[in-house]
């Protein structure tokens, strides 16, 4: 077996106020700028949104970035804390510069803060259009060879088109599971992306293409891991790590390395005879990844640190796990102070809280696990991420002193329903863990009903 990524890497390891006129609390819809939106339809999605956002913010009554940041905080749910005003100002600057668009967490908050319908703010076709539908249409048409698709590729370039495809496939994976798009995504990676990467000679363009190739490889690797194709997932992670090292992108390489560690944790749950060895490998991988992101933007650092905490929690070391979790939230409090890598857009507060719940569950801290998992469930609405949080919450309720078996069974049934749709081996493992935790309560009607419901899903496999 080839050297692990950790071995391979051993040799190589604003102020709170804006200038300008002070904002006032506007009343009603700031609609005076909507007539200019049509002029931006042919621009890239990021640029068009950035113009709309700034026009709305600066339309009478004028709001500074600090004003908008305060409105964002006011629009958030009390149980879903978002960064403080100075950090949010940094995010708003990035949005208005066209570097990023808000993720799923900030879209509704921004629409409420600006008092405009979400579909108008983000340029969706209709109020019922989902956040990713526009990207889906753009990226899928890029493959059909039509004049419109060729024009799109000429205007935006290969990297943009591939990134839009990645966003679409990610949205499909998160909502419906990777079973439906895994083969297509694998073919797109091998037949579309890889040949372009090999032909690309310009250093800047190749760097951008290599970076999006790494992101694409990791998404496809996760799909294969869900299907039980561990060897293929390993292969894709290895290719991704090599590319990230070639372009000397340390945060990107750290992301790959942390994912390698997470796969080791998954395999540890399947291979009892190698459990400790795989846990140690996961700790080594994630610790090396954390060392690579000491100076990285804060959300990237937060994400990597959750993997350190997760691997450490499986050693039973509460002190070190809590220390790592403390570092996660310290970094998260600084979000917005530096521009984040593109891959970070897929991860937000709910993901961090979910990973924290997993750590507590591994440490037997059931009350803390259920609270963190319930927090994650409030903001994780996509089917696949939500299903994993359902599993942690159900496990916590089953394990807690004075266990809430009724709540555990209700969440367990939601998990089983999701697993039946998503066809993920990892979700099926979560179902088995919940059933095992409920084993001392066999004989209860709700527990027996849950076990019967799980039988079909567990017997089906992932195909």
C-alpha positions in Angstrom: 0.0 0.0 0.0 1.3 3.5 -0.9 2.4 6.0 1.8 -0.4 7.8 3.5 -0.9 11.5 2.8 0.4 12.4 6.3 3.7 10.5 5.5 3.9 12.2 2.0 3.6 15.6 3.6 6.1 15.1 6.4 8.9 16.0 4.0 7.2 19.1 2.5 4.4 20.3 6.0 -11.9 46.8 9.5 -12.9 48.5 11.8 -16.6 48.2 12.7 -17.8 51.3 10.8 -17.8 52.1 7.1 -17.1 55.5 5.6 -19.8 57.5 4.0 -23.2 58.6 5.0 -24.7 57.0 8.1 -27.5 54.6 7.4 -31.0 54.9 8.5 -33.7 52.3 9.0 -35.6 52.3 5.7 -39.2 51.5 5.4 -40.8 49.3 2.8 -39.1 47.8 -0.3 -35.9 49.4 -1.6 -37.1 49.0 -5.1 -35.9 52.1 -6.8 -32.9 50.3 -8.4 -34.7 47.2 -9.8 -35.1 48.8 -13.2 -31.4 48.6 -13.8 -31.1 44.9 -13.0 -32.0 43.8 -16.6 -28.8 45.3 -17.8 -26.8 42.8 -15.8 -28.4 39.5 -17.1 -25.5 38.6 -19.4 -22.8 39.1 -16.7 -21.4 36.4 -14.5 -23.7 35.4 -11.6 -21.2 36.8 -9.0 -20.8 40.1 -10.8 -24.5 40.6 -11.4 -25.3 39.9 -7.8 -22.5 42.2 -6.5 -23.9 45.1 -8.5 -27.5 44.4 -7.3 -26.3 44.2 -3.7 -24.4 47.5 -3.8 -27.2 49.3 -5.6 -29.7 48.2 -3.0 -27.5 49.0 -0.1 -26.7 52.5 -1.4 -30.2 53.4 -2.6 -32.2 55.8 -0.3 -32.2 55.5 2.6 -28.4 54.8 2.4 -27.1 52.0 4.4 -23.4 51.6 5.1 -21.9 48.1 5.2 -21.9 48.3 9.0 -25.6 49.1 8.9 -26.3 46.1 6.6 -24.2 43.9 8.9 -26.3 44.9 11.9 -29.5 44.2 9.9 -28.1 40.8 9.0 -27.5 40.0 12.7 -31.1 41.2 13.5 -32.5 39.0 10.8 -30.8 35.8 12.1 -32.5 33.5 14.5 -31.3 33.8 18.1 -30.3 30.1 18.1 -28.3 30.6 14.9 -25.5 33.0 15.9 -23.7 34.6 13.0 -20.4 36.5 13.1 -20.1 40.0 14.7 -20.4 43.2 12.8 -16.7 43.7 11.8 -16.6 40.2 10.4 -19.8 40.6 8.5 -18.5 43.8 7.0 -15.7 41.8 5.5 -18.1 39.3 4.0 -20.2 42.1 2.5 -17.1 43.6 1.0 -16.3 40.2 -0.7 -19.9 39.9 -2.0 -19.8 43.5 -3.4 -16.4 42.8 -5.0 -17.9 39.8 -6.8 -15.4 37.4 -5.2 -18.2 35.2 -3.7 -21.9 35.0 -3.5 -23.7 34.2 -0.2 -24.2 30.6 0.6 -27.5 29.0 1.6 -27.3 30.3 5.2 -26.9 34.0 4.2 -29.3 34.1 1.2 -32.5 34.4 3.2 -30.9 36.6 5.9 -29.7 39.0 3.3 -33.1 39.1 1.5 -34.8 39.9 4.9 -32.2 42.5 5.8 -32.7 44.3 2.5 -36.4 43.7 2.4 -36.5 42.3 -1.1 -37.7 38.8 -2.2 -34.8 36.3 -2.3 -35.4 35.4 -6.0 -35.2 39.0 -7.0 -32.0 39.7 -5.0 -30.2 36.6 -6.5 -31.7 36.8 -10.0 -33.6 33.5 -9.8 -36.1 33.0 -12.5 -39.2 32.8 -10.2 -40.0 32.8 -6.5 -40.2 29.0 -6.6 -36.8 28.5 -8.2 -34.4 26.9 -5.8 -31.1 28.6 -5.0 -29.0 26.2 -7.2 -31.5 26.0 -10.2 -29.9 28.8 -12.1 -26.5 27.2 -11.8 -27.9 23.9 -12.8 -29.4 25.3 -16.0 -26.1 27.1 -16.9 -23.8 24.2 -16.2 -25.9 21.5 -17.8 -26.3 23.5 -21.0 -22.5 23.9 -21.1 -22.3 20.2 -22.2 -24.9 20.1 -25.0 -22.8 21.8 -27.7 -25.5 24.3 -28.6 -24.5 27.8 -29.8 -25.8 29.2 -26.5 -23.6 26.8 -24.5 -20.5 27.6 -26.6 -21.2 31.3 -26.1 -21.4 30.7 -22.4 -18.1 28.9 -22.3 -16.4 31.6 -24.4 -17.6 34.3 -22.1 -16.7 32.6 -18.8 -14.0 30.1 -19.6 -13.6 26.4 -18.7 -13.0 27.0 -15.0 -16.2 28.9 -14.6 -18.3 26.3 -16.4 -16.7 23.4 -14.4 -17.3 25.3 -11.2 -21.0 25.8 -12.1 -21.2 22.1 -12.9 -19.7 21.3 -9.5 -22.3 23.5 -7.8 -25.1 21.7 -9.5 -23.8 18.2 -8.7 -23.2 19.2 -5.1 -26.7 20.5 -4.9 -28.1 17.3 -6.3 -25.9 15.1 -4.1 -27.0 17.0 -1.0 -30.7 16.9 -1.9 -31.1 13.5 -3.6 -27.9 11.6 -2.7 -25.0 10.8 -5.1 -26.5 7.6 -6.4 -28.3 9.5 -9.2 -25.3 11.4 -10.5 -22.2 9.5 -9.4 -21.5 7.8 -12.7 -22.1 11.0 -14.6 -19.9 13.0 -12.2 -17.1 10.4 -12.5 -17.3 10.5 -16.3 -17.3 14.3 -16.3 -14.2 14.3 -14.2 -12.3 11.8 -16.4 -13.6 12.8 -19.8 -14.0 16.6 -19.5 -11.9 18.0 -16.7 -8.8 15.8 -16.7 -8.0 16.2 -20.5 -8.3 19.9 -20.2 -6.0 19.9 -17.2 -3.4 17.9 -19.2 -3.7 20.3 -22.2 -3.5 23.5 -20.2 0.0 25.1 -20.4 -0.7 28.6 -19.0 0.4 28.7 -15.4 -2.4 30.9 -14.0 -5.1 29.1 -15.9 -3.7 25.7 -15.0 -3.6 26.7 -11.3 -7.3 27.6 -11.4 -8.2 24.5 -13.3 -6.2 22.3 -10.9 -7.9 23.9 -7.9 -11.4 23.3 -9.3 -10.3 19.7 -10.3 -9.4 19.1 -6.7 -12.8 20.3 -5.5 -14.5 18.2 -8.1 -12.5 15.1 -7.2 -13.4 15.4 -3.5 -17.1 15.7 -4.3 -16.9 12.6 -6.5 -14.9 10.8 -3.8 -17.6 11.4 -1.3 -20.2 10.0 -3.7 -18.1 6.8 -4.1 -17.6 6.5 -0.3 -21.3 6.7 0.2 -21.7 3.9 -2.3 -19.1 1.7 -0.5 -16.4 2.2 -3.2 -13.6 2.8 -0.7 -10.8 2.1 -3.2 -12.1 4.5 -5.7 -12.5 7.2 -3.1 -8.9 6.6 -1.9 -7.7 6.9 -5.5 -9.5 10.2 -6.0 -8.2 11.6 -2.7 -4.7 10.7 -3.8 -5.1 12.4 -7.2 -6.5 15.5 -5.5 -3.7 15.7 -2.9 -1.1 15.5 -5.7 -2.8 18.4 -7.6 -3.1 20.5 -4.5 0.6 20.0 -3.8 1.6 20.8 -7.4 0.0 24.2 -7.2 1.3 24.8 -3.6 -2.2 25.5 -2.3 -1.8 24.7 1.4 -5.4 25.2 2.5 -6.6 23.1 -0.4 -4.1 20.4 0.4 -5.1 20.6 4.1 -8.8 20.0 3.0 -7.8 16.9 1.1 -5.7 15.6 4.0 -8.5 16.2 6.4 -10.9 14.3 4.1 -8.3 11.4 4.0 -8.4 11.4 7.8 -12.2 11.3 7.8 -12.2 8.4 5.5 -9.9 6.6 7.9 -12.5 7.2 10.6 -15.1 5.7 8.4 -13.1 2.6 7.7 -12.3 2.3 11.5 -16.0 1.8 12.1 -16.0 -1.1 9.5 -12.8 -2.8 10.4 -12.6 -3.6 14.2 -9.3 -5.4 13.9 -7.6 -2.2 12.5 -9.7 0.3 14.5 -6.9 1.8 16.6 -4.5 1.9 13.7 -7.0 3.8 11.5 -7.9 6.2 14.3 -4.2 7.0 14.8 -3.9 7.5 11.0 -6.9 9.9 11.1 -5.3 11.9 14.0 -2.0 12.1 12.1 -3.7 13.3 8.9 -6.0 15.9 10.5 -3.2 17.2 12.8 -0.9 17.7 9.8 -3.8 19.4 8.0 -4.3 21.8 10.9 -0.6 22.7 10.9 -1.0 23.7 7.2 -3.8 26.2 7.9 -2.4 28.1 10.9 -2.4 31.3 8.7 -5.3 30.4 6.5 -8.6 32.3 6.4 -10.7 31.6 9.5 -13.6 29.6 8.0 -11.1 27.2 6.3 -9.3 26.9 9.6 -12.5 26.2 11.4 -13.4 23.4 9.0 -10.1 21.7 9.3 -10.1 22.0 13.1 -13.4 20.2 13.3 -11.7 17.2 11.7 -8.9 17.3 14.3 -11.6 17.4 17.1 -13.5 14.5 15.5 -10.5 12.3 15.1 -9.3 13.1 18.7 -12.7 12.4 20.1 -12.5 8.8 19.0 -9.4 8.4 21.2 -11.5 9.3 24.2 -9.4 12.4 25.0 -11.9 14.9 26.2 -9.4 17.6 27.1 -7.8 17.7 23.7 -11.1 17.4 21.9 -12.6 20.4 23.8 -9.4 22.3 23.1 -9.8 21.7 19.4 -13.4 22.7 19.5 -12.6 25.9 21.3 -10.1 26.7 18.5 -12.9 26.0 16.0 -15.2 28.7 17.4 -12.3 31.1 18.0 -11.5 30.9 14.3 -15.2 31.1 13.4 -15.5 34.4 15.3 -13.0 35.9 12.8 -14.9 34.9 9.7 -15.0 37.8 7.2 -11.6 39.2 8.0 -9.9 37.4 5.1 -11.1 36.2 1.8 -11.9 32.5 2.0 -11.0 29.8 -0.6 -13.8 28.9 -3.0 -14.3 25.4 -1.5 -15.3 26.9 1.9 -18.6 28.1 0.4 -20.0 24.7 0.9 -19.6 24.8 4.7 -21.2 27.1 7.2 -22.2 27.3 10.9 -24.5 24.4 10.8 -21.8 22.1 9.5 -19.4 23.1 12.3 -22.2 22.6 14.9 -22.9 19.1 13.4 -19.3 18.1 13.7 -19.2 19.3 17.3 -22.2 17.1 18.0 -20.4 14.1 16.5 -17.4 14.8 18.8 -19.7 14.9 21.9 -21.4 11.7 20.9 -18.1 10.0 20.5 -17.1 11.1 24.0 -20.4 9.9 25.5 -21.5 13.5 26.3 -25.1 12.9 25.3 -26.7 16.2 26.5 -24.1 18.3 24.7 -24.4 16.1 21.6 -28.2 16.4 21.4 -28.1 20.2 21.9 -25.5 20.7 19.1 -27.3 18.3 16.8 -30.6 20.0 17.3 -28.9 23.4 16.6 -27.5 21.9 13.3 -31.0 20.6 12.4 -32.5 24.0 12.6 -30.3 25.3 9.8 -29.4 22.2 7.7 -32.3 21.9 5.3 -30.7 19.8 2.5 -31.7 16.2 2.7 -28.2 14.6 2.9 -26.5 16.9 5.5 -29.7 16.9 7.5 -29.9 13.1 7.6 -26.5 12.9 9.2 -27.5 15.4 11.9 -30.7 13.4 12.5 -28.4 10.3 13.2 -26.3 12.2 15.7 -29.4 13.7 17.5 -31.1 10.3 17.6 -28.0 8.7 19.0 -27.7 11.4 21.7 -31.2 11.0 22.9 -30.9 7.2 23.0 -27.6 7.4 25.1 -28.5 10.2 27.5 -29.2 9.4 31.1 -33.0 9.2 31.4 -33.0 8.6 27.7 -35.8 10.2 25.7 -36.7 7.1 23.7 -39.7 8.6 22.1 -37.7 11.5 20.6 -34.9 9.1 19.6 -37.3 6.9 17.7 -39.0 9.8 16.0 -35.6 11.1 14.8 -34.5 7.6 13.9 -37.5 7.1 11.7 -36.7 10.4 9.9 -33.2 9.1 9.4 -34.5 5.8 8.0 -36.8 7.6 5.6 -33.8 9.7 4.4 -31.5 6.7 4.1 -34.1 4.9 2.0 -34.1 7.9 -0.5 -30.4 8.7 -0.4 -28.9 5.2 -0.7 -25.8 6.1 1.4 -23.8 3.4 3.1 -22.6 5.9 5.6 -26.2 6.8 6.5 -27.0 3.1 6.9 -24.2 2.8 9.4 -25.8 5.7 11.3 -29.1 3.8 11.3 -27.3 0.7 12.7 -25.6 2.8 15.5 -29.0 4.2 16.5 -30.5 0.7 16.7 -27.6 -0.5 18.7 -28.0 2.4 21.2 -31.7 1.5 21.5 -31.0 -2.2 22.0 -31.4 -1.9 25.9 -35.0 -0.7 25.2 -36.1 -3.6 23.0 -39.7 -4.6 23.7 -41.0 -1.0 23.6 -43.5 -0.6 20.8 -41.8 2.4 19.3 -38.4 0.7 19.3 -39.7 -2.5 17.8 -41.5 -0.4 15.1 -38.3 1.4 14.3 -36.3 -1.9 14.0 -38.9 -3.3 11.7 -38.8 -0.1 9.6 -35.0 -0.3 9.4 -35.0 -3.9 8.2 -35.8 -3.1 4.5 -33.3 -0.2 4.3 -30.5 -2.1 5.9 -31.1 -5.1 3.7 -31.2 -3.1 0.5 -27.6 -1.9 0.5 -26.4 0.8 -1.7 -26.5 -1.0 -5.0 
